[in-house]
């Protein structure tokens, strides 16, 4: 796996077998009527702050068809774990921490949408307070003119959505970020979630 871990942002290309990301997109679209909701409405935000749709796939909301006779969720978490192990080899002090990921949130962002407000992923409360790392898997590639990057404020860095690329970074305020709006007749699909301290 050829990775880049600059600025504590790990970028891991080609994590999954060919066709896996397309399969997850199809499963999102197939299940959208069963529970995909507006992030904006769920979080009580204005449209200029956030505008996308999501399904949590770690619970009973999303039912995946298997991918090539393998459990889609299991395959996803196996790939994520490989990225995590590479990341913690690069930043070995993390090997002594107990970080686990059991969540999987699939998001669909259409024209003009995104999570536009600068934010970190740690916050108040039990669930947000013990977040250690964030991950994003880009399920599809957007053309450069479509925008839709993940932008990091203090690192002055933008990562373009490239299908089958996983990105990991610290959940704290040091890595405040946002999802830039998607332009044109394009749709961005990602899987995102958090590694929590146990």
C-alpha positions as protocol buffer text, in pm:
chain_id: "A"
residue {
  index: 1
  type: UNK
  ca { x: 0 y: 0 z: 0 }
}
residue {
  index: 2
  type: UNK
  ca { x: 150 y: 332 z: -108 }
}
residue {
  index: 3
  type: UNK
  ca { x: 54 y: 590 z: 153 }
}
residue {
  index: 4
  type: UNK
  ca { x: 128 y: 956 z: 228 }
}
residue {
  index: 5
  type: UNK
  ca { x: 119 y: 1069 z: 593 }
}
residue {
  index: 6
  type: UNK
  ca { x: 209 y: 1438 z: 567 }
}
residue {
  index: 7
  type: UNK
  ca { x: 67 y: 1673 z: 837 }
}
residue {
  index: 8
  type: UNK
  ca { x: -69 y: 1369 z: 1029 }
}
residue {
  index: 9
  type: UNK
  ca { x: -312 y: 1319 z: 740 }
}
residue {
  index: 10
  type: UNK
  ca { x: -279 y: 966 z: 605 }
}
residue {
  index: 11
  type: UNK
  ca { x: -382 y: 915 z: 241 }
}
residue {
  index: 12
  type: UNK
  ca { x: -413 y: 552 z: 128 }
}
residue {
  index: 13
  type: UNK
  ca { x: -497 y: 484 z: -240 }
}
residue {
  index: 14
  type: UNK
  ca { x: -646 y: 165 z: -387 }
}
residue {
  index: 15
  type: UNK
  ca { x: -752 y: 9 z: -59 }
}
residue {
  index: 16
  type: UNK
  ca { x: -1023 y: -225 z: -190 }
}
residue {
  index: 17
  type: UNK
  ca { x: -1062 y: -467 z: -482 }
}
residue {
  index: 18
  type: UNK
  ca { x: -1191 y: -336 z: -814 }
}
residue {
  index: 19
  type: UNK
  ca { x: -1567 y: -284 z: -806 }
}
residue {
  index: 20
  type: UNK
  ca { x: -1602 y: -264 z: -428 }
}
residue {
  index: 21
  type: UNK
  ca { x: -1663 y: 112 z: -409 }
}
residue {
  index: 22
  type: UNK
  ca { x: -1917 y: 97 z: -694 }
}
residue {
  index: 23
  type: UNK
  ca { x: -2093 y: -181 z: -503 }
}
residue {
  index: 24
  type: UNK
  ca { x: -2120 y: 38 z: -189 }
}
residue {
  index: 25
  type: UNK
  ca { x: -2260 y: 326 z: -398 }
}
residue {
  index: 26
  type: UNK
  ca { x: -2523 y: 95 z: -549 }
}
residue {
  index: 27
  type: UNK
  ca { x: -2614 y: -33 z: -204 }
}
residue {
  index: 28
  type: UNK
  ca { x: -2653 y: 322 z: -74 }
}
residue {
  index: 29
  type: UNK
  ca { x: -2883 y: 411 z: -361 }
}
residue {
  index: 30
  type: UNK
  ca { x: -3079 y: 87 z: -319 }
}
residue {
  index: 31
  type: UNK
  ca { x: -3128 y: 156 z: 52 }
}
residue {
  index: 32
  type: UNK
  ca { x: -3180 y: 532 z: 40 }
}
residue {
  index: 33
  type: UNK
  ca { x: -3556 y: 502 z: 80 }
}
residue {
  index: 34
  type: UNK
  ca { x: -3505 y: 287 z: 393 }
}
residue {
  index: 35
  type: UNK
  ca { x: -3333 y: 550 z: 604 }
}
residue {
  index: 36
  type: UNK
  ca { x: -3110 y: 800 z: 428 }
}
residue {
  index: 37
  type: UNK
  ca { x: -3184 y: 1137 z: 575 }
}
residue {
  index: 38
  type: UNK
  ca { x: -3077 y: 1494 z: 535 }
}
residue {
  index: 39
  type: UNK
  ca { x: -2774 y: 1569 z: 754 }
}
residue {
  index: 40
  type: UNK
  ca { x: -2885 y: 1933 z: 762 }
}
residue {
  index: 41
  type: UNK
  ca { x: -3226 y: 1847 z: 906 }
}
residue {
  index: 42
  type: UNK
  ca { x: -3088 y: 1582 z: 1143 }
}
residue {
  index: 43
  type: UNK
  ca { x: -2835 y: 1826 z: 1290 }
}
residue {
  index: 44
  type: UNK
  ca { x: -3061 y: 2133 z: 1277 }
}
residue {
  index: 45
  type: UNK
  ca { x: -2824 y: 2333 z: 1059 }
}
residue {
  index: 46
  type: UNK
  ca { x: -2872 y: 2585 z: 780 }
}
residue {
  index: 47
  type: UNK
  ca { x: -2829 y: 2480 z: 418 }
}
residue {
  index: 48
  type: UNK
  ca { x: -2517 y: 2695 z: 378 }
}
residue {
  index: 49
  type: UNK
  ca { x: -2355 y: 2498 z: 664 }
}
residue {
  index: 50
  type: UNK
  ca { x: -2429 y: 2142 z: 555 }
}
residue {
  index: 51
  type: UNK
  ca { x: -2632 y: 1979 z: 281 }
}
residue {
  index: 52
  type: UNK
  ca { x: -2600 y: 1606 z: 213 }
}
residue {
  index: 53
  type: UNK
  ca { x: -2769 y: 1272 z: 276 }
}
residue {
  index: 54
  type: UNK
  ca { x: -2644 y: 989 z: 497 }
}
residue {
  index: 55
  type: UNK
  ca { x: -2711 y: 637 z: 618 }
}
residue {
  index: 56
  type: UNK
  ca { x: -2544 y: 480 z: 922 }
}
residue {
  index: 57
  type: UNK
  ca { x: -2449 y: 132 z: 810 }
}
residue {
  index: 58
  type: UNK
  ca { x: -2326 y: 4 z: 1148 }
}
residue {
  index: 59
  type: UNK
  ca { x: -2681 y: -47 z: 1274 }
}
residue {
  index: 60
  type: UNK
  ca { x: -2988 y: -204 z: 1120 }
}
residue {
  index: 61
  type: UNK
  ca { x: -3070 y: 85 z: 884 }
}
residue {
  index: 62
  type: UNK
  ca { x: -2864 y: -31 z: 587 }
}
residue {
  index: 63
  type: UNK
  ca { x: -2875 y: -388 z: 465 }
}
residue {
  index: 64
  type: UNK
  ca { x: -2585 y: -464 z: 232 }
}
residue {
  index: 65
  type: UNK
  ca { x: -2588 y: -725 z: -37 }
}
residue {
  index: 66
  type: UNK
  ca { x: -2264 y: -919 z: -25 }
}
residue {
  index: 67
  type: UNK
  ca { x: -1974 y: -827 z: -250 }
}
residue {
  index: 68
  type: UNK
  ca { x: -1827 y: -1121 z: -440 }
}
residue {
  index: 69
  type: UNK
  ca { x: -1965 y: -1366 z: -183 }
}
residue {
  index: 70
  type: UNK
  ca { x: -1808 y: -1171 z: 104 }
}
residue {
  index: 71
  type: UNK
  ca { x: -1975 y: -961 z: 371 }
}
residue {
  index: 72
  type: UNK
  ca { x: -1948 y: -599 z: 255 }
}
residue {
  index: 73
  type: UNK
  ca { x: -1916 y: -456 z: 607 }
}
residue {
  index: 74
  type: UNK
  ca { x: -1645 y: -706 z: 702 }
}
residue {
  index: 75
  type: UNK
  ca { x: -1449 y: -621 z: 387 }
}
residue {
  index: 76
  type: UNK
  ca { x: -1483 y: -251 z: 459 }
}
residue {
  index: 77
  type: UNK
  ca { x: -1354 y: -277 z: 815 }
}
residue {
  index: 78
  type: UNK
  ca { x: -1069 y: -508 z: 710 }
}
residue {
  index: 79
  type: UNK
  ca { x: -948 y: -244 z: 462 }
}
residue {
  index: 80
  type: UNK
  ca { x: -990 y: 33 z: 717 }
}
residue {
  index: 81
  type: UNK
  ca { x: -793 y: -168 z: 974 }
}
residue {
  index: 82
  type: UNK
  ca { x: -505 y: -213 z: 727 }
}
residue {
  index: 83
  type: UNK
  ca { x: -491 y: 165 z: 680 }
}
residue {
  index: 84
  type: UNK
  ca { x: -507 y: 219 z: 1057 }
}
residue {
  index: 85
  type: UNK
  ca { x: -220 y: -24 z: 1117 }
}
residue {
  index: 86
  type: UNK
  ca { x: -6 y: 153 z: 858 }
}
residue {
  index: 87
  type: UNK
  ca { x: -96 y: 492 z: 1008 }
}
residue {
  index: 88
  type: UNK
  ca { x: -4 y: 379 z: 1361 }
}
residue {
  index: 89
  type: UNK
  ca { x: 324 y: 236 z: 1233 }
}
residue {
  index: 90
  type: UNK
  ca { x: 407 y: 583 z: 1100 }
}
residue {
  index: 91
  type: UNK
  ca { x: 293 y: 747 z: 1426 }
}
residue {
  index: 92
  type: UNK
  ca { x: 397 y: 466 z: 1659 }
}
residue {
  index: 93
  type: UNK
  ca { x: 309 y: 643 z: 1985 }
}
residue {
  index: 94
  type: UNK
  ca { x: -52 y: 561 z: 1894 }
}
residue {
  index: 95
  type: UNK
  ca { x: 17 y: 188 z: 1919 }
}
residue {
  index: 96
  type: UNK
  ca { x: -16 y: 215 z: 2298 }
}
residue {
  index: 97
  type: UNK
  ca { x: -368 y: 362 z: 2273 }
}
residue {
  index: 98
  type: UNK
  ca { x: -687 y: 159 z: 2252 }
}
residue {
  index: 99
  type: UNK
  ca { x: -863 y: 299 z: 1948 }
}
residue {
  index: 100
  type: UNK
  ca { x: -1142 y: 103 z: 1781 }
}
residue {
  index: 101
  type: UNK
  ca { x: -1377 y: 176 z: 1495 }
}
residue {
  index: 102
  type: UNK
  ca { x: -1720 y: 16 z: 1470 }
}
residue {
  index: 103
  type: UNK
  ca { x: -1910 y: 283 z: 1277 }
}
residue {
  index: 104
  type: UNK
  ca { x: -1973 y: 342 z: 911 }
}
residue {
  index: 105
  type: UNK
  ca { x: -2165 y: 642 z: 779 }
}
residue {
  index: 106
  type: UNK
  ca { x: -2226 y: 658 z: 404 }
}
residue {
  index: 107
  type: UNK
  ca { x: -2288 y: 1005 z: 262 }
}
residue {
  index: 108
  type: UNK
  ca { x: -2416 y: 1127 z: -72 }
}
residue {
  index: 109
  type: UNK
  ca { x: -2349 y: 1489 z: -167 }
}
residue {
  index: 110
  type: UNK
  ca { x: -2513 y: 1641 z: -472 }
}
residue {
  index: 111
  type: UNK
  ca { x: -2466 y: 1972 z: -657 }
}
residue {
  index: 112
  type: UNK
  ca { x: -2392 y: 2258 z: -415 }
}
residue {
  index: 113
  type: UNK
  ca { x: -2389 y: 2026 z: -116 }
}
residue {
  index: 114
  type: UNK
  ca { x: -2123 y: 1947 z: 141 }
}
residue {
  index: 115
  type: UNK
  ca { x: -2032 y: 2014 z: 504 }
}
residue {
  index: 116
  type: UNK
  ca { x: -1918 y: 2372 z: 454 }
}
residue {
  index: 117
  type: UNK
  ca { x: -1852 y: 2483 z: 814 }
}
residue {
  index: 118
  type: UNK
  ca { x: -1501 y: 2449 z: 960 }
}
residue {
  index: 119
  type: UNK
  ca { x: -1518 y: 2185 z: 1231 }
}
residue {
  index: 120
  type: UNK
  ca { x: -1323 y: 1928 z: 1428 }
}
residue {
  index: 121
  type: UNK
  ca { x: -1466 y: 1590 z: 1517 }
}
residue {
  index: 122
  type: UNK
  ca { x: -1406 y: 1592 z: 1894 }
}
residue {
  index: 123
  type: UNK
  ca { x: -1662 y: 1763 z: 2110 }
}
residue {
  index: 124
  type: UNK
  ca { x: -1871 y: 1740 z: 2422 }
}
residue {
  index: 125
  type: UNK
  ca { x: -2043 y: 1424 z: 2536 }
}
residue {
  index: 126
  type: UNK
  ca { x: -1942 y: 1061 z: 2558 }
}
residue {
  index: 127
  type: UNK
  ca { x: -1952 y: 980 z: 2188 }
}
residue {
  index: 128
  type: UNK
  ca { x: -1777 y: 1290 z: 2050 }
}
residue {
  index: 129
  type: UNK
  ca { x: -1540 y: 1339 z: 2342 }
}
residue {
  index: 130
  type: UNK
  ca { x: -1359 y: 1007 z: 2297 }
}
residue {
  index: 131
  type: UNK
  ca { x: -1304 y: 1033 z: 1921 }
}
residue {
  index: 132
  type: UNK
  ca { x: -937 y: 992 z: 1838 }
}
residue {
  index: 133
  type: UNK
  ca { x: -919 y: 960 z: 1459 }
}
residue {
  index: 134
  type: UNK
  ca { x: -1148 y: 1035 z: 1166 }
}
residue {
  index: 135
  type: UNK
  ca { x: -1162 y: 843 z: 841 }
}
residue {
  index: 136
  type: UNK
  ca { x: -1308 y: 911 z: 499 }
}
residue {
  index: 137
  type: UNK
  ca { x: -1321 y: 670 z: 209 }
}
residue {
  index: 138
  type: UNK
  ca { x: -1391 y: 840 z: -124 }
}
residue {
  index: 139
  type: UNK
  ca { x: -1613 y: 602 z: -317 }
}
residue {
  index: 140
  type: UNK
  ca { x: -1593 y: 787 z: -648 }
}
residue {
  index: 141
  type: UNK
  ca { x: -1364 y: 1028 z: -830 }
}
residue {
  index: 142
  type: UNK
  ca { x: -1477 y: 1381 z: -902 }
}
residue {
  index: 143
  type: UNK
  ca { x: -1326 y: 1581 z: -1187 }
}
residue {
  index: 144
  type: UNK
  ca { x: -1107 y: 1872 z: -1072 }
}
residue {
  index: 145
  type: UNK
  ca { x: -1365 y: 2131 z: -1178 }
}
residue {
  index: 146
  type: UNK
  ca { x: -1632 y: 1960 z: -962 }
}
residue {
  index: 147
  type: UNK
  ca { x: -1456 y: 2077 z: -644 }
}
residue {
  index: 148
  type: UNK
  ca { x: -1585 y: 1873 z: -344 }
}
residue {
  index: 149
  type: UNK
  ca { x: -1246 y: 1850 z: -173 }
}
residue {
  index: 150
  type: UNK
  ca { x: -1185 y: 1785 z: 194 }
}
residue {
  index: 151
  type: UNK
  ca { x: -1007 y: 2104 z: 299 }
}
residue {
  index: 152
  type: UNK
  ca { x: -793 y: 2134 z: 612 }
}
residue {
  index: 153
  type: UNK
  ca { x: -777 y: 2484 z: 762 }
}
residue {
  index: 154
  type: UNK
  ca { x: -447 y: 2489 z: 954 }
}
residue {
  index: 155
  type: UNK
  ca { x: -261 y: 2255 z: 719 }
}
residue {
  index: 156
  type: UNK
  ca { x: -367 y: 2467 z: 420 }
}
residue {
  index: 157
  type: UNK
  ca { x: -434 y: 2149 z: 230 }
}
residue {
  index: 158
  type: UNK
  ca { x: -710 y: 2020 z: 4 }
}
residue {
  index: 159
  type: UNK
  ca { x: -760 y: 1655 z: -84 }
}
residue {
  index: 160
  type: UNK
  ca { x: -949 y: 1587 z: -405 }
}
residue {
  index: 161
  type: UNK
  ca { x: -1199 y: 1299 z: -404 }
}
residue {
  index: 162
  type: UNK
  ca { x: -1040 y: 1002 z: -579 }
}
residue {
  index: 163
  type: UNK
  ca { x: -1233 y: 677 z: -572 }
}
residue {
  index: 164
  type: UNK
  ca { x: -1102 y: 396 z: -350 }
}
residue {
  index: 165
  type: UNK
  ca { x: -882 y: 633 z: -146 }
}
residue {
  index: 166
  type: UNK
  ca { x: -895 y: 627 z: 234 }
}
residue {
  index: 167
  type: UNK
  ca { x: -792 y: 930 z: 443 }
}
residue {
  index: 168
  type: UNK
  ca { x: -725 y: 925 z: 821 }
}
residue {
  index: 169
  type: UNK
  ca { x: -651 y: 1225 z: 1045 }
}
residue {
  index: 170
  type: UNK
  ca { x: -672 y: 1334 z: 1411 }
}
residue {
  index: 171
  type: UNK
  ca { x: -1020 y: 1421 z: 1539 }
}
residue {
  index: 172
  type: UNK
  ca { x: -907 y: 1725 z: 1738 }
}
residue {
  index: 173
  type: UNK
  ca { x: -932 y: 2097 z: 1655 }
}
residue {
  index: 174
  type: UNK
  ca { x: -582 y: 2086 z: 1507 }
}
residue {
  index: 175
  type: UNK
  ca { x: -734 y: 1931 z: 1197 }
}
residue {
  index: 176
  type: UNK
  ca { x: -1036 y: 2154 z: 1150 }
}
residue {
  index: 177
  type: UNK
  ca { x: -1176 y: 2077 z: 807 }
}
residue {
  index: 178
  type: UNK
  ca { x: -1476 y: 2111 z: 581 }
}
residue {
  index: 179
  type: UNK
  ca { x: -1627 y: 1947 z: 275 }
}
residue {
  index: 180
  type: UNK
  ca { x: -1623 y: 2198 z: -8 }
}
residue {
  index: 181
  type: UNK
  ca { x: -1934 y: 2228 z: -227 }
}
residue {
  index: 182
  type: UNK
  ca { x: -1978 y: 1996 z: -521 }
}
residue {
  index: 183
  type: UNK
  ca { x: -2009 y: 2187 z: -850 }
}
residue {
  index: 184
  type: UNK
  ca { x: -2187 y: 2097 z: -1170 }
}
residue {
  index: 185
  type: UNK
  ca { x: -2384 y: 1784 z: -1242 }
}
residue {
  index: 186
  type: UNK
  ca { x: -2177 y: 1569 z: -1007 }
}
residue {
  index: 187
  type: UNK
  ca { x: -2242 y: 1354 z: -702 }
}
residue {
  index: 188
  type: UNK
  ca { x: -1987 y: 1270 z: -433 }
}
residue {
  index: 189
  type: UNK
  ca { x: -2010 y: 949 z: -230 }
}
residue {
  index: 190
  type: UNK
  ca { x: -1803 y: 880 z: 80 }
}
residue {
  index: 191
  type: UNK
  ca { x: -1793 y: 652 z: 381 }
}
residue {
  index: 192
  type: UNK
  ca { x: -1688 y: 825 z: 702 }
}
residue {
  index: 193
  type: UNK
  ca { x: -1665 y: 759 z: 1074 }
}
residue {
  index: 194
  type: UNK
  ca { x: -1445 y: 768 z: 1381 }
}
residue {
  index: 195
  type: UNK
  ca { x: -1200 y: 564 z: 1583 }
}
residue {
  index: 196
  type: UNK
  ca { x: -1298 y: 595 z: 1951 }
}
residue {
  index: 197
  type: UNK
  ca { x: -1085 y: 551 z: 2260 }
}
residue {
  index: 198
  type: UNK
  ca { x: -1203 y: 250 z: 2461 }
}
